[in-house]
Amino acid sequence: MERESASPDTYVFVPLVNNIKYEYSNSSFAVSKDDTILTINNLNKGKHISTIDEKSRNDKKYVEIHNILVLTGYAIDENSLSLVTTLDPCDYVRGILINGEIQQQPQQQLFTITLSKDEVMNKLYFIRKSEVNFQNDIEISIMVKTVKVGKTKYNSLKIEDDKIMGIVNLYGISDMNAIDDLKRN
């Protein structure tokens, strides 16, 4: 008799983009520009793949960011936060993987990929990689959009303090000076 496998843990890819507001309250994480674009519920902070740890050295606090997912061959449509396939290996989008379920999303398509718990760290391109102990396979939801591909441009990350507070609150960063470390990473 074949053993039934547990259902996969669900994750949402949240791109890190300028001029976007990240909000966290009551176990709900929202990403918005003018209106709410994406809402994630049923968060389990202990299972996030991307982690932000507050550390201190010589009485100065800083943050260490681990497992930021980089998706190559994509650009981001900044109006909808959807990924657009470019097939150019020089195009990429960075983001965090949050454990939870999408409650609200725009009219974009949702692409879902399921990975074996044993292959997650081998199959995905993470920067500042750290070990994660997966109990179940994982399912990642990514918003995608099909549009005519034009010229892409690179933007360095410069998220304003008031817009990044949702990420700060989600990960429990207490030192406001550490926010600058978070924005630079």
Secondary structure as the mmCIF struct_conf table of DSSP 4:
data_model
#
loop_
_struct_conf.conf_type_id
_struct_conf.id
_struct_conf.beg_label_comp_id
_struct_conf.beg_label_asym_id
_struct_conf.beg_label_seq_id
_struct_conf.end_label_comp_id
_struct_conf.end_label_asym_id
_struct_conf.end_label_seq_id
HELX_LH_PP_P HELX_LH_PP_P1 GLU A 2 PRO A 8
STRN STRN1 ASP A 9 PRO A 15
TURN_TY1_P TURN_TY1_P1 ASN A 18 ASN A 19
STRN STRN2 LYS A 21 SER A 25
TURN_TY1_P TURN_TY1_P2 ASN A 26 SER A 27
STRN STRN3 SER A 28 SER A 32
BEND BEND1 LYS A 33 ASP A 35
STRN STRN4 THR A 36 ASN A 41
BEND BEND2 ASN A 42 ASN A 42
HELX_RH_3T_P HELX_RH_3T_P1 LYS A 45 LYS A 47
BEND BEND3 ILE A 49 SER A 50
STRN STRN5 THR A 51 ARG A 57
TURN_TY1_P TURN_TY1_P3 ASN A 58 ASP A 59
STRN STRN6 LYS A 60 HIS A 66
STRN STRN7 ILE A 68 THR A 72
TURN_TY1_P TURN_TY1_P4 GLY A 73 GLY A 73
STRN STRN8 TYR A 74 ASP A 77
TURN_TY1_P TURN_TY1_P5 GLU A 78 LEU A 81
STRN STRN9 SER A 82 THR A 85
TURN_TY1_P TURN_TY1_P6 PRO A 89 CYS A 90
STRN STRN10 TYR A 92 ASN A 99
BEND BEND4 GLY A 100 GLY A 100
STRN STRN11 GLU A 101 GLN A 104
BEND BEND5 GLN A 107 GLN A 108
STRN STRN12 GLN A 109 LEU A 115
TURN_TY1_P TURN_TY1_P7 LYS A 117 GLU A 119
HELX_RH_AL_P HELX_RH_AL_P1 VAL A 120 LYS A 123
BEND BEND6 LEU A 124 LEU A 124
STRN STRN13 PHE A 126 ILE A 127
BEND BEND7 ARG A 128 ARG A 128
BEND BEND8 GLN A 135 ASN A 136
STRN STRN14 ILE A 138 VAL A 144
HELX_RH_AL_P HELX_RH_AL_P2 ASP A 161 TYR A 171
TURN_TY1_P TURN_TY1_P8 GLY A 172 GLY A 172
TURN_TY1_P TURN_TY1_P9 MET A 176 ASN A 177
HELX_RH_AL_P HELX_RH_AL_P3 ALA A 178 ARG A 184
#
